[in-house]
Amino acid sequence: MSVSGFPLPLMVEVGASRRLAAGLGLVHAGAALIAAVMPLGAVPFAGLIRLLTVTAVALAWAAAYRRHVLRRDGAVTGFVFRPDGRIDLRSDRREVAATGARVSLIQPWLTVIVFRTADGRSHPVLLLPDNCDATVFRRLRARLRVTA
């Protein structure tokens, strides 16, 4: 048996997710709507503040969409949990070994893992049933529940 208790490596390929795209759009549109109609009273430059806030929300949506839906800007496009406990990450830029993984959420509809690399950077991965293989997604959730 291996260190992690699983004899075979688990390879996960992360693709685009329509559910994630819809969710990001809904959340950011709601935030922009709230910012646009928020009563500011007698605050000087209220219109400018609204415009800047809505612009900031739109830019946040664009960055999140590009990274988590389109899988660009160094986003993790795949990873491998090795039997000896090592984790290898692959992105659009390079392959790197992770020094650890923190699981933030394990649900059938969403799993969030934050990988940490030797250079101290964190790499969040949002997995939904439509952006990876269903069998692999189920096995990953089972492995994370056992090892977390």
C-alpha positions in Angstrom: 0.0 0.0 0.0 1.1 3.6 -0.5 1.6 6.5 1.9 -1.8 8.1 1.0 -3.6 4.7 1.2 -4.4 4.7 -2.5 -2.2 2.5 -4.7 -2.8 4.3 -8.0 -2.3 7.9 -9.1 -5.4 10.0 -9.6 -5.2 12.2 -12.7 -7.7 15.1 -12.9 -8.1 17.1 -16.1 -9.9 20.4 -15.5 -11.9 22.0 -18.3 -14.4 24.8 -18.9 -17.6 24.7 -16.9 -20.9 26.2 -18.1 -22.3 26.0 -14.6 -19.4 28.0 -13.2 -19.7 30.6 -16.0 -23.4 31.0 -15.2 -22.7 31.3 -11.5 -19.9 33.8 -11.9 -22.1 35.9 -14.2 -25.1 35.8 -11.8 -23.1 36.7 -8.7 -21.2 39.6 -10.4 -24.3 40.9 -12.1 -26.1 41.0 -8.8 -23.1 42.8 -7.2 -23.1 45.4 -10.1 -26.8 45.9 -9.8 -26.6 46.5 -6.0 -23.7 48.9 -6.6 -25.6 50.8 -9.3 -28.8 51.3 -7.2 -27.1 51.8 -3.8 -28.4 55.0 -2.2 -25.4 57.2 -1.5 -27.4 60.2 -0.2 -25.4 63.5 -0.2 -22.0 61.8 -0.9 -20.0 64.0 -3.2 -19.3 62.4 -6.6 -22.0 59.7 -6.0 -22.3 59.0 -9.7 -18.6 58.6 -10.1 -18.4 56.3 -7.1 -21.2 54.2 -8.6 -19.4 54.1 -12.0 -16.1 53.1 -10.4 -17.7 50.4 -8.3 -19.6 48.8 -11.2 -16.4 49.0 -13.3 -14.5 47.2 -10.5 -17.1 44.5 -10.4 -17.0 44.1 -14.2 -13.2 43.8 -14.1 -13.4 41.2 -11.2 -15.9 39.2 -13.3 -13.6 39.3 -16.3 -10.6 38.1 -14.3 -12.5 35.3 -12.6 -14.0 34.2 -15.9 -10.7 34.2 -17.6 -9.0 32.2 -14.9 -11.6 29.8 -13.7 -13.8 29.3 -16.8 -11.4 29.7 -19.7 -8.5 28.2 -17.6 -6.0 31.0 -18.6 -3.5 33.2 -16.7 -1.6 30.3 -15.1 -4.8 28.5 -13.9 -4.4 24.8 -13.1 -5.6 22.7 -16.0 -4.8 19.4 -14.5 -3.3 17.7 -11.5 -2.1 14.3 -10.3 -2.3 12.9 -6.8 0.6 10.4 -6.7 0.5 7.2 -4.5 3.6 8.4 -2.5 1.8 11.6 -1.5 3.3 14.0 -4.1 1.0 16.3 -6.1 1.9 17.5 -9.6 0.1 20.6 -11.1 -0.2 21.5 -14.7 -1.2 24.9 -16.1 -1.1 26.7 -19.4 2.3 27.9 -18.5 4.2 25.1 -16.8 4.2 22.0 -14.7 5.1 22.3 -11.0 5.0 20.2 -7.9 2.6 21.2 -5.1 3.8 21.1 -1.5 0.3 20.8 -0.1 -3.4 21.0 -0.8 -6.0 22.5 1.4 -9.6 21.4 0.8 -12.1 24.2 1.3 -15.3 22.4 0.2 -16.2 18.9 -0.8 -19.8 18.6 -2.2 -21.3 16.7 -5.2 -21.9 20.0 -7.0 -18.7 21.8 -6.1 -15.2 20.9 -4.8 -12.7 23.7 -4.0 -9.0 22.8 -3.5 -6.2 25.3 -2.9 -2.8 24.0 -3.9 0.4 25.5 -2.4 3.7 25.4 -4.4 7.3 25.7 -3.1 7.4 29.4 -4.1 4.6 30.1 -1.7 1.9 30.8 -4.4 -1.5 29.4 -4.0 -3.4 27.9 -6.9 -7.2 27.5 -6.3 -9.1 24.9 -8.3 -12.9 25.0 -8.6 -14.3 21.6 -9.7 -17.8 21.1 -10.8 -19.5 18.0 -12.3 -19.3 19.5 -15.8 -15.6 20.5 -15.9 -14.1 17.1 -15.3 -14.8 13.4 -15.8 -17.7 12.3 -13.5 -15.9 9.1 -12.4 -12.7 11.0 -11.6 -14.7 13.7 -9.8 -16.3 11.1 -7.6 -13.0 9.3 -6.9 -11.3 12.7 -6.1 -14.0 13.6 -3.6 -13.7 10.2 -1.9 -9.9 10.5 -1.7 -10.1 14.0 -0.3 -12.6 12.9 2.4 -10.3 10.1 3.4 -7.0 12.0 3.4 -8.3 15.4 4.7 
